[in-house]
Amino acid sequence: MYQTPTFVFSQPGQATQLAFRFPVAQWSVTREADFPDSFARVAEFQADGYYVAMVLSYEAARGFDRALSAHLPHLLPLAWFAVFKQPCEFEIARERFVLSEPRVQISKSEYSDAMQRVLEHIRAGDIYQANYTVRAQCEFDGDAFSAFCA
């Protein structure tokens, strides 16, 4: 299993994928005010020929558009950056794994009620989208990384 940050980019139909591993620098942004300095730092690394990957949280929205609101401040970094010298080829894991049918942990009426509340908030202008998720359980046996690559 990989212990270092790894970004894998899919190349459909290829046996290997494009990946970035072993960053030479990493940092995170925890305050909206730090985005300009972080993007300046990204530009400096790119000017020196490096590749930079960034992961954004939904809570970073206000760092790009002050009209947007976000919840749960300070629970996660707003953004995380990693700098890489060059990409490498990454072979997809192909070990055995078995995953049973998922069993959703919510009733149909609970789901319908939740969807009605989401639609009410959209109609009221409180939100413009929602990422509604439900808990599901399944049985798993085998190599977790192969399942991730599947």
Summary of the structure (lengths in Angstrom):
residues: 150
radius of gyration: 20.0
end to end distance: 15.6
largest distance: 56.1
contacts: 328
relative contact order: 0.19
helix: 30%
strand: 27%
